[in-house]
């Protein structure tokens, strides 16, 4: 990119602070050129990227956003290779990725909760579990609903096999859920039913053979909804028509319902590391599997319009997050951190 074009890009992504907050300056229509920005990755983030694409283009019709999915692993790998403009990830990339790609910027764009959902036939609309119970199901330590009742001294409406649905693709949702399952030792069950998670916390997990592995949050939600003995894990936006299970938070000694409000309670007052752990927060009412959702950019293949889009996402775009079932980070420590990262970016191509 020549110096004149780069200068225009820097002017375009300049910001104006006024009563309405941050605004992106509209670019000049040089010959009617339209710019296309590509995103790919997390199935959790995908509905949010779709929503943002529509409203961003209404505000800035010269810039078109083209979102696609494929899982967090795909988004992370493609942004590292410079194949897309923005990678979407529903988990903080693991240490091996960060070491291999030290220049990739990891930017929180929204908060979320993920949780365990059951078919309503399993136990109606009321269901509570702690982490030991979840480990026993997802590690196939108990395989029938009768075994589950007897092991944990609870009453469940369903009988027969526990039909478990999990992710088959490289998934940030899987990585986050498995990290929470590793916290089972923070529970103390009065009946002595203590379990330890032994399958790791990678974006892909080698599940027991009896478990049904399907693709994406939609695949898990659909599987559970069609199976009257089904249970699985999904992001907050994919819980519709299913029974969301209240999960025990050992940090606050409460059973907490997955919700936008309860996920936001897990955010700390200050964030200095985008990978900061939000699980099992000791804040009253905090949902135990809260997380941040991320956009990733590669400074070596960064266009001015990508920076303009990121600025918009973190300010104007926050008003649309609740529409798709996620948690806006406006006014939180996550937004402050993210804006500081974007403010330091400059175009490289």
Legacy VTK file of the C-alpha trace (Angstrom):
# vtk DataFile Version 3.0
C-alpha trace
ASCII
DATASET POLYDATA
POINTS 349 float
0.000 0.000 0.000
1.478 3.412 -0.946
1.941 6.188 1.631
-0.972 8.293 0.362
-3.456 5.431 0.631
-2.118 4.505 4.062
-2.562 8.104 5.215
-6.185 8.088 4.012
-6.743 4.853 5.902
-5.340 6.307 9.113
-7.554 9.377 8.752
-10.581 7.177 8.088
-10.118 5.175 11.271
-9.551 8.279 13.339
-12.077 8.714 16.095
-14.165 11.620 17.271
-15.293 11.763 20.879
-18.633 13.468 21.429
-21.929 13.068 23.230
-22.631 9.873 21.339
-19.290 8.269 22.233
-16.802 7.031 19.655
-17.520 7.490 15.936
-15.632 6.205 12.910
-15.108 8.763 10.199
-16.697 7.690 6.923
-14.215 7.043 4.104
-14.191 9.052 0.889
-15.838 7.260 -2.042
-12.758 7.032 -4.239
-14.163 5.887 -7.561
-17.037 4.050 -5.874
-14.756 1.265 -4.560
-16.338 -1.164 -2.100
-14.115 -2.962 0.411
-14.832 -6.518 1.567
-13.780 -7.764 4.987
-13.759 -11.535 5.678
-14.260 -13.300 9.009
-14.250 -17.004 9.850
-14.174 -19.255 12.886
-16.290 -19.925 15.948
-19.854 -21.130 15.465
-20.656 -19.324 18.711
-19.419 -15.970 17.396
-20.890 -16.503 13.905
-24.451 -15.264 14.663
-22.932 -12.162 16.231
-20.702 -11.562 13.203
-23.748 -11.927 10.954
-25.688 -9.358 12.994
-22.773 -6.935 12.985
-22.249 -7.366 9.236
-25.768 -6.088 8.544
-25.665 -3.035 10.792
-22.071 -2.087 10.020
-22.849 -2.031 6.316
-25.858 0.206 6.971
-23.578 2.679 8.733
-20.665 2.273 6.289
-21.991 1.050 2.924
-18.534 1.152 1.304
-17.336 -1.675 3.583
-18.965 -5.112 3.272
-18.407 -7.762 5.965
-18.516 -11.391 4.818
-18.714 -13.727 7.860
-18.322 -17.500 7.761
-18.013 -20.241 10.352
-15.907 -23.405 10.683
-15.015 -23.471 14.380
-12.588 -21.533 16.566
-9.643 -23.658 15.464
-10.224 -22.693 11.842
-10.501 -19.008 12.684
-7.257 -19.112 14.647
-5.333 -20.939 11.927
-6.636 -18.843 9.033
-5.867 -15.520 10.694
-2.361 -16.751 11.509
-1.882 -17.619 7.830
-3.261 -14.256 6.698
-6.139 -15.885 4.790
-8.897 -13.785 6.397
-9.195 -10.326 7.913
-10.695 -11.351 11.258
-10.616 -14.683 13.065
-13.436 -15.487 15.486
-12.780 -17.571 18.596
-15.020 -18.493 21.501
-12.052 -19.371 23.695
-8.708 -17.784 24.467
-6.147 -19.475 22.163
-3.971 -22.007 23.938
-0.349 -21.466 24.895
1.086 -23.395 21.913
-0.832 -21.171 19.495
0.214 -17.977 21.265
3.869 -19.025 21.283
3.731 -19.930 17.587
1.898 -16.697 16.703
3.112 -14.035 19.142
2.014 -11.101 16.975
-1.647 -12.094 16.677
-3.810 -9.615 18.566
-6.554 -11.219 20.674
-9.415 -8.781 21.244
-12.474 -9.364 23.474
-15.625 -8.273 21.632
-18.446 -9.722 23.755
-19.111 -11.845 26.820
-21.022 -15.106 26.879
-22.032 -17.995 29.050
-22.080 -21.597 28.025
-23.897 -24.316 29.779
-25.472 -27.711 29.942
-28.887 -28.180 28.361
-31.284 -31.099 28.502
-34.322 -32.119 26.543
-37.382 -30.910 28.530
-38.532 -34.544 28.822
-35.488 -35.340 30.983
-36.624 -33.277 33.962
-39.036 -30.583 32.821
-37.883 -26.991 33.297
-36.094 -27.505 36.621
-32.645 -29.074 36.775
-29.598 -28.382 38.956
-26.138 -29.881 38.642
-22.677 -29.400 40.053
-19.415 -30.052 38.266
-19.030 -33.602 39.602
-22.397 -34.496 38.093
-21.341 -32.995 34.770
-18.051 -34.913 34.752
-19.862 -38.173 35.492
-22.145 -37.641 32.477
-19.697 -36.269 29.922
-16.960 -38.752 30.840
-19.501 -41.623 30.790
-18.845 -42.563 34.407
-22.627 -42.915 34.690
-24.520 -43.946 31.581
-28.182 -44.248 32.613
-30.508 -41.783 34.284
-31.203 -44.393 36.992
-27.449 -44.572 37.729
-27.349 -40.773 37.868
-30.222 -40.704 40.392
-28.649 -43.351 42.619
-25.126 -41.930 42.447
-26.072 -38.364 43.349
-29.235 -39.020 45.408
-31.463 -36.896 43.161
-34.768 -37.460 41.367
-34.867 -37.351 37.548
-37.941 -37.863 35.388
-36.093 -39.613 32.554
-35.197 -43.299 32.542
-32.883 -45.373 30.386
-29.636 -44.376 28.694
-28.190 -40.887 29.080
-27.756 -39.741 25.476
-24.922 -37.213 25.442
-24.270 -34.758 22.593
-20.912 -33.017 22.227
-18.876 -31.159 19.595
-16.938 -33.057 16.933
-15.242 -29.962 15.436
-12.370 -27.894 16.871
-14.366 -25.739 19.246
-13.645 -22.971 21.716
-16.879 -23.952 23.438
-15.460 -27.436 24.037
-12.176 -26.029 25.357
-13.988 -23.697 27.766
-16.422 -26.373 28.938
-13.619 -28.895 29.507
-11.644 -26.326 31.530
-14.675 -25.905 33.767
-15.022 -29.690 34.101
-11.466 -29.716 35.446
-12.703 -27.650 38.413
-14.761 -30.575 39.762
-12.365 -30.869 42.713
-13.720 -27.521 43.973
-17.025 -29.261 44.778
-17.665 -31.331 47.885
-20.625 -33.682 47.540
-22.279 -34.746 50.781
-22.870 -38.237 49.377
-19.191 -38.696 48.524
-19.748 -38.871 44.749
-16.547 -37.137 43.716
-15.220 -37.286 40.132
-12.122 -36.027 38.350
-12.059 -34.929 34.695
-9.392 -36.802 32.738
-9.983 -35.897 29.071
-8.061 -32.609 28.904
-9.235 -29.206 27.732
-8.248 -28.963 24.091
-10.581 -27.644 21.391
-11.012 -31.266 20.342
-11.606 -33.975 22.942
-11.485 -37.745 22.474
-14.908 -38.525 23.858
-16.061 -41.950 25.114
-17.421 -44.121 22.317
-20.967 -44.008 23.717
-21.203 -40.223 23.232
-22.617 -38.614 20.072
-20.189 -36.086 18.552
-21.828 -33.605 16.143
-20.758 -30.396 14.442
-21.288 -26.939 15.884
-23.526 -25.476 18.564
-26.538 -25.899 16.260
-25.768 -29.611 15.879
-25.625 -30.168 19.639
-28.797 -28.153 20.276
-30.657 -30.002 17.522
-29.507 -33.400 18.800
-30.627 -32.690 22.361
-33.954 -31.221 21.231
-34.788 -34.310 19.168
-33.893 -36.814 21.910
-36.087 -37.141 25.009
-33.110 -38.544 26.953
-30.630 -36.055 25.512
-28.164 -33.709 27.217
-25.317 -31.578 25.863
-23.419 -28.282 26.171
-23.907 -25.135 24.075
-23.379 -21.380 24.158
-26.034 -19.172 25.731
-27.575 -18.179 22.388
-28.368 -21.815 21.515
-30.453 -22.769 24.571
-33.874 -21.887 23.148
-36.554 -24.606 23.612
-34.174 -26.642 25.804
-33.922 -26.878 29.599
-30.955 -24.759 30.742
-29.421 -26.398 33.801
-28.631 -24.277 36.867
-24.979 -24.890 37.720
-23.317 -24.788 41.120
-20.715 -22.073 41.607
-18.352 -23.103 44.437
-16.933 -19.571 44.479
-20.209 -18.124 45.762
-21.827 -21.333 47.043
-24.899 -20.855 44.828
-26.736 -22.581 42.008
-26.895 -20.025 39.173
-29.128 -19.878 36.096
-27.339 -19.170 32.787
-28.332 -15.648 31.712
-26.908 -12.444 30.247
-27.068 -10.713 33.612
-25.406 -13.532 35.554
-22.607 -13.931 33.009
-21.750 -10.231 33.274
-21.383 -10.552 37.060
-18.306 -12.719 36.489
-16.312 -9.896 34.849
-13.649 -8.399 37.166
-13.180 -4.658 37.719
-9.956 -4.685 35.694
-8.627 -6.866 32.882
-4.959 -6.832 31.966
-4.945 -10.222 30.261
-7.647 -11.143 27.710
-7.322 -14.762 28.783
-8.193 -14.002 32.401
-10.198 -16.811 33.984
-13.855 -15.942 34.668
-14.948 -19.355 35.947
-16.387 -19.949 39.415
-16.172 -16.265 40.312
-16.725 -15.451 43.991
-19.023 -12.553 43.037
-22.588 -13.084 44.255
-24.827 -14.303 41.443
-21.978 -14.902 38.979
-22.601 -17.753 36.537
-19.724 -20.270 36.825
-18.990 -20.771 33.083
-18.798 -17.193 31.865
-16.312 -16.379 29.125
-15.200 -13.703 26.719
-15.627 -14.033 22.953
-12.782 -12.865 20.749
-11.803 -11.434 17.413
-8.230 -12.093 16.276
-6.284 -9.963 13.796
-2.888 -10.359 12.164
-0.846 -7.110 12.205
1.078 -8.312 9.138
-2.065 -8.367 6.965
-4.148 -5.598 8.473
-6.289 -3.286 6.330
-7.520 0.127 7.471
-11.116 -0.994 7.081
-10.543 -3.906 9.465
-9.491 -1.439 12.147
-12.536 0.689 11.341
-14.744 -2.380 11.786
-13.151 -3.305 15.125
-13.697 0.228 16.435
-17.347 0.042 15.397
-17.825 -3.426 16.957
-16.505 -2.234 20.316
-18.688 0.868 20.461
-21.713 1.136 18.158
-21.880 -2.625 17.627
-22.383 -3.381 21.324
-26.035 -2.306 21.115
-26.829 -5.283 18.860
-25.237 -8.036 20.974
-28.277 -8.765 23.129
-30.337 -9.299 19.963
-28.538 -12.602 19.376
-28.376 -13.682 23.024
-24.891 -12.614 24.083
-23.585 -10.159 26.675
-22.479 -6.615 25.724
-19.220 -5.480 27.305
-20.001 -1.737 27.111
-18.633 0.086 30.123
-16.757 -2.960 31.427
-13.099 -3.728 31.965
-13.216 -5.959 28.873
-14.239 -3.057 26.626
-11.573 -0.778 28.097
-8.909 -3.405 27.446
-10.126 -4.121 23.898
-10.260 -0.453 22.910
-6.683 0.019 24.116
-5.537 -2.825 21.843
-7.398 -1.499 18.786
-6.152 2.054 19.394
-2.585 0.793 18.965
-3.224 -0.914 15.609
-2.187 0.569 12.261
-2.692 -0.658 8.685
0.056 -2.817 7.191
-1.372 -3.568 3.703
LINES 1 350
349 0 1 2 3 4 5 6 7 8 9 10 11 12 13 14 15 16 17 18 19 20 21 22 23 24 25 26 27 28 29 30 31 32 33 34 35 36 37 38 39 40 41 42 43 44 45 46 47 48 49 50 51 52 53 54 55 56 57 58 59 60 61 62 63 64 65 66 67 68 69 70 71 72 73 74 75 76 77 78 79 80 81 82 83 84 85 86 87 88 89 90 91 92 93 94 95 96 97 98 99 100 101 102 103 104 105 106 107 108 109 110 111 112 113 114 115 116 117 118 119 120 121 122 123 124 125 126 127 128 129 130 131 132 133 134 135 136 137 138 139 140 141 142 143 144 145 146 147 148 149 150 151 152 153 154 155 156 157 158 159 160 161 162 163 164 165 166 167 168 169 170 171 172 173 174 175 176 177 178 179 180 181 182 183 184 185 186 187 188 189 190 191 192 193 194 195 196 197 198 199 200 201 202 203 204 205 206 207 208 209 210 211 212 213 214 215 216 217 218 219 220 221 222 223 224 225 226 227 228 229 230 231 232 233 234 235 236 237 238 239 240 241 242 243 244 245 246 247 248 249 250 251 252 253 254 255 256 257 258 259 260 261 262 263 264 265 266 267 268 269 270 271 272 273 274 275 276 277 278 279 280 281 282 283 284 285 286 287 288 289 290 291 292 293 294 295 296 297 298 299 300 301 302 303 304 305 306 307 308 309 310 311 312 313 314 315 316 317 318 319 320 321 322 323 324 325 326 327 328 329 330 331 332 333 334 335 336 337 338 339 340 341 342 343 344 345 346 347 348
